[in-house]
Amino acid sequence: MAVAVDRDDVMEKRRVFRSECQRLVGTTQHLDDEGVEIPDLAILLRMPLGDAVHTLRCTDAQKKAAKAIIHVIVRDCLHPAMRPIDIYEAGSFKRGTALKFKFDVDLVMKLSNFDHRRMEHYMKQCKQALLDHYGDQIYFFEHSHRCLQFRVSGSLEVDLLITGDPEQNAFNNPVSYYEPAGSHEVDDKLKLAKHEFPTFQALVLLCKHWKYLHTGKYFLKSFYVELFCYRLVQEHQKNQRPLPLKEAFRIFLLDFISGRLAVPNLNRYSIANLQPYSAAIPELQTYARETMQEHFGLEACKSGYRIRTAMRLDGESACECVYQLRTNSADNNNQDEKARVGETPEWEGACRYVAKGQYTGKRWGQPCVAKWFKAGVVFEDTFWSQDLKAVEKAAEILEAWNLYAPSDYLVRINRPGVWEKQTDQQKVLVEPFLPNFQKFNSNTGYMRRSTRGSDVTDLMHALSHFSYHYTSGKYLLCDLQGSRNGNQCTLTDPVIFSTDRKFGLTDLGIDGIQNFFYYHTCNRFCRRHWIEAMPKQIYVAEEGTAFAHQARRRDESNVEVVRRRDEGDAFAPQVVVALPWLFAFLLLFFFLGLAMDRDRRY
């Protein structure tokens, strides 16, 4: 159940949090940012150890800004919501091996009475608390069963690792669930390695930079790279003079190419060895060979090491050290490039025709729809781009909604593609066909009534309200329509209202937002602390989607403004409910007084 929160306080905290995030944005440059000069490997390999560390390591300004953000999240959000035993930083950010161009912060949260069977419940609690406090300033990734990953205002990635105290295992939790609790010991060993092996820190930063330059499907996790480098310096530098950075990197590549991929794990609560799983190895070894040939020559790949086939090791030990590209859980993609569609439209809207067809490529035989504009309605190129931009924003909101999970329904969105007809090169919008089509609300205030035994309509209205709260009042998702299949609802053609009206001709801006709240009535899926705009009737509610110049406005003299319920209004019904109880207490005291008076007389 959501805790009542003062709406003005929520907005003020979000403003403060946003300003803290802007400080970090000002200190951080990412490798894919425009104008950023990417450090060249050849130059880095010729640098002294100290210069290489200075060039690659996370700066003091970045550390200070990131710590300020983490402090706010822990103090204002995680501590009140979860009441943990302890929360502390871990990982490369703490060890001083985080890159300035690409770094995240590991947060370990220890809970009392930790029960691994309630992990999903812990995750949901954290998600709801973060969304309630920070809205769309928090963007969640697909989490693992032990780690909640999220990005803060596009500037800082956080891995929240939930665990307990291994000395107090009252629920017989598997040892692996205490892996985050072992991070203290790991951090201490790797921090000590920086002083024991002078090449270690520079080599770790260089190898991490190398892995982030890779553009393939797979890339190595940072912790695995650090363990790989730790083994290397132990084998080649102990009781000897420090290895030159270039020589150490050459050995790193040779070890990788030759198949020496299994490295000892320093975490005593985790598995003994880590290595990439077999599907990723060929791609990663090819990348290592290409780097070796570019910087050390072809013969360097053959000298000193016998090339071996890497040991096949799948399962948890392999998956823990390789990332794959992420997909959006809210997407229902085209996943095709060809379709056959009739020329005669089967449906007609205010500005577009719709025809049904079939995919003829990867989704062979599956139904699809094609949409195109009526002649003279609008410039197609401009509207298509705005249409797709609205879909992108809607997908972001839906993913947050699915994570918030006020019910068991999963809401997805059709992600269309802009194709061209082979006959006349006219642009059409193609997306999967949705059977049992329903309209839930419109962009002028139409609200479908919920039928008995059906939750999906109320869910859709609550989703629109949630979108305004989640985005801190910047956007509102509406014109929700689509189909329901079991506990899943797929939407199409959404409309986004924005304060600067940047989502095309159906974006009615602030007027549309205020108009929505005039017609919207909160239901059991809405939360009391969700923020709202001042309700104001501006448009006549109609079921169809309307362009801004088509939407019928109320006559200005008849505009009705609805006053927001203040605390007094909310308190009035409670007073009415309390009156009978007050009357009963007065009667009780009256009869008690009579009894005491009778006792005194006798």
C-alpha positions, 0 to 999 in steps of 0.5 A, spaced: 500 500 500 502 506 498 504 511 503 500 518 503 505 523 501 505 531 500 504 532 493 508 539 494 513 536 498 514 530 492 515 536 487 520 539 491 524 533 492 524 532 485 527 539 483 532 538 488 534 531 486 534 534 479 539 539 481 544 534 484 543 530 477 545 536 473 552 537 477 554 530 475 552 531 468 556 537 467 562 533 470 561 527 465 562 525 458 560 519 455 564 515 449 558 516 445 557 523 446 558 528 440 564 532 440 568 527 445 575 525 444 575 518 445 582 516 448 586 512 443 589 505 445 596 506 442 597 513 445 595 510 452 599 504 451 605 509 451 603 513 457 607 512 464 602 508 469 600 515 472 598 518 466 594 513 464 590 512 470 589 520 470 586 519 463 581 514 464 580 514 472 573 517 474 575 524 477 574 527 483 568 531 481 565 525 478 565 522 485 563 528 489 557 529 485 555 521 484 556 520 492 551 526 493 546 523 489 547 516 492 546 520 499 540 523 497 537 516 494 539 512 501 537 518 506 530 520 503 528 513 499 531 507 501 532 507 508 525 510 510 522 504 505 526 498 507 529 500 514 535 496 512 541 494 517 546 497 512 547 500 505 554 501 503 558 503 496 561 497 493 565 495 486 569 499 482 567 506 484 569 504 491 576 501 489 578 507 484 578 503 478 571 506 475 572 509 468 570 517 467 567 515 461 563 509 463 561 508 470 556 505 475 555 505 483 554 498 486 550 499 492 549 493 497 543 493 502 543 488 508 536 487 510 534 484 517 530 477 517 532 476 510 529 471 506 531 469 499 524 467 497 521 474 498 526 477 493 521 479 488 517 483 494 524 486 496 525 488 489 518 491 488 518 495 494 524 498 492 521 500 485 515 503 488 519 507 493 524 510 487 518 511 482 514 515 488 520 519 490 523 521 483 518 519 477 521 519 470 528 521 473 529 513 475 529 509 469 529 501 470 533 496 466 531 488 466 533 486 473 536 479 475 533 475 481 538 479 486 540 485 483 536 491 481 539 496 476 537 503 474 539 509 471 538 516 475 536 522 470 540 519 464 547 520 468 548 515 473 547 507 473 546 504 480 546 496 481 542 495 488 544 489 491 539 486 496 542 481 501 542 479 508 547 478 514 550 471 513 551 470 520 544 470 521 541 466 516 534 464 520 531 462 513 536 457 510 538 462 505 542 459 499 550 461 500 549 465 493 544 470 496 550 472 500 554 474 495 553 482 495 555 481 503 562 478 501 564 485 497 567 488 503 572 483 503 573 483 495 574 490 495 579 490 500 583 485 496 583 489 490 584 496 493 590 492 496 593 490 490 593 497 487 599 498 492 602 491 492 602 491 484 603 498 481 601 496 474 594 493 476 590 499 477 592 502 470 592 495 467 584 494 469 582 501 467 586 500 460 582 493 459 575 496 461 576 502 456 578 496 451 572 492 452 567 498 452 570 500 445 567 493 443 561 494 439 559 487 438 553 483 441 557 481 448 561 485 452 565 483 459 563 485 466 567 489 469 568 485 475 571 479 471 576 484 467 578 486 474 579 478 476 583 477 470 588 483 471 589 481 478 591 474 476 595 476 471 599 481 475 600 476 481 603 471 476 608 476 472 609 481 477 610 478 484 617 479 486 619 482 480 620 489 477 613 492 475 611 490 468 610 496 463 603 497 461 604 495 454 607 488 456 601 487 461 596 489 456 599 484 451 599 478 456 592 480 457 590 479 450 594 473 449 591 469 455 584 471 452 586 469 445 589 462 448 583 460 452 585 462 459 579 465 461 577 461 467 579 466 473 579 465 481 573 468 484 575 472 490 568 472 493 567 467 498 560 467 498 560 466 490 562 460 485 569 458 485 571 460 478 568 465 473 569 465 465 564 467 459 559 462 457 561 459 450 556 463 445 560 469 447 567 466 447 568 466 439 566 474 438 570 476 444 576 472 442 576 475 435 576 482 438 582 480 442 586 478 436 584 484 432 586 488 437 593 484 438 594 485 430 593 492 430 597 494 436 602 488 436 603 485 429 600 478 427 606 474 429 605 476 436 598 472 436 603 466 435 609 467 440 609 465 447 603 461 447 599 455 445 592 456 442 587 452 446 580 451 445 576 454 451 573 450 456 566 450 455 563 452 462 555 455 461 551 456 467 551 461 472 559 462 473 559 464 465 553 468 465 555 472 471 561 475 467 558 477 460 552 482 458 548 481 452 544 487 449 537 489 453 530 489 450 524 493 452 519 489 456 513 493 453 515 492 446 511 488 441 515 489 435 514 488 427 520 484 427 519 483 419 520 487 413 515 485 408 507 484 408 502 484 403 496 489 404 490 490 400 489 497 397 482 498 400 481 501 407 477 497 412 477 502 417 477 510 417 479 515 422 479 522 422 485 523 418 488 516 416 485 510 413 487 503 415 487 496 411 489 489 414 494 485 411 499 479 412 506 479 414 510 475 408 517 475 412 519 473 419 512 473 421 509 469 415 502 469 415 501 473 421 496 479 421 498 486 420 495 493 419 497 498 414 495 506 416 496 512 411 494 519 411 488 521 407 490 526 401 492 533 404 491 532 411 498 533 413 505 533 411 507 525 412 514 526 413 513 530 419 507 527 422 511 520 422 517 522 426 512 525 431 508 519 431 514 514 432 517 519 438 510 519 441 511 511 441 518 511 444 516 516 450 509 511 451 514 505 451 518 508 457 512 510 461 509 503 460 516 499 462 515 504 468 508 502 469 509 494 469 515 495 474 510 499 478 505 493 478 499 495 481 496 489 478 498 483 474 496 486 468 502 487 463 501 493 458 505 493 452 505 497 446 505 496 438 512 499 436 510 500 428 515 501 422 515 506 417 515 502 410 514 504 403 509 501 398 512 498 392 507 501 387 507 508 389 512 509 394 507 512 399 509 511 406 505 507 410 505 505 418 505 498 419 504 494 425 501 487 428 494 487 428 490 487 434 484 483 435 478 485 439 480 492 439 477 497 444 478 504 446 479 506 453 480 514 453 481 519 448 485 525 447 479 530 448 476 527 455 472 521 453 473 515 458 470 509 457 466 506 463 468 500 467 464 494 466 463 489 472 468 484 473 473 488 468 479 491 471 482 493 464 478 499 463 480 502 470 487 500 469 488 504 463 485 510 466 490 509 472 495 509 467 494 515 464 494 518 471 500 515 473 504 517 467 503 525 469 505 523 476 511 519 473 514 524 469 513 530 474 507 533 470 511 534 464 507 529 460 501 525 460 499 518 456 492 518 453 488 516 447 489 509 450 486 503 445 488 496 443 486 489 445 486 485 451 489 477 451 488 474 458 492 478 463 496 482 457 493 488 454 497 491 448 496 498 446 497 502 439 497 509 437 498 513 443 497 520 444 502 524 449 501 531 451 507 535 453 508 542 456 511 544 450 507 540 445 512 537 441 509 530 440 505 532 433 498 535 432 494 530 437 498 533 443 493 538 446 499 541 451 497 543 458 490 544 455 489 537 454 492 535 461 488 540 465 482 537 460 484 530 462 483 531 469 476 534 469 474 528 466 478 523 470 475 520 476 481 516 480 479 509 481 482 503 486 488 503 481 490 510 482 494 512 488 492 518 493 499 521 493 500 521 485 500 529 483 495 532 478 494 538 474 488 543 476 482 540 472 479 544 467 474 543 462 476 545 455 474 540 450 468 537 449 469 529 450 469 525 444 471 518 443 475 519 436 482 522 436 482 529 434 487 534 432 489 540 435 485 544 430 479 539 430 478 538 437 471 542 439 472 547 445 467 549 450 465 556 449 469 560 454 463 563 458 461 556 459 468 553 461 467 550 468 473 550 473 473 544 478 476 546 485 481 541 487 479 537 493 483 540 499 485 537 506 478 540 509 474 536 503 478 530 505 476 531 512 469 532 512 467 525 510 471 522 516 467 527 521 461 524 518 463 517 520 466 519 526 459 522 529 456 516 531 462 514 535 462 520 538 455 520 540 456 513 543 462 515 547 458 521 550 452 516 552 458 511 555 460 517 560 453 519 562 452 512 564 458 512 568 457 518 571 450 516 574 453 509 576 459 513 580 453 518 583 449 512 586 455 509 589 457 516 593 450 516 595 450 509 598 
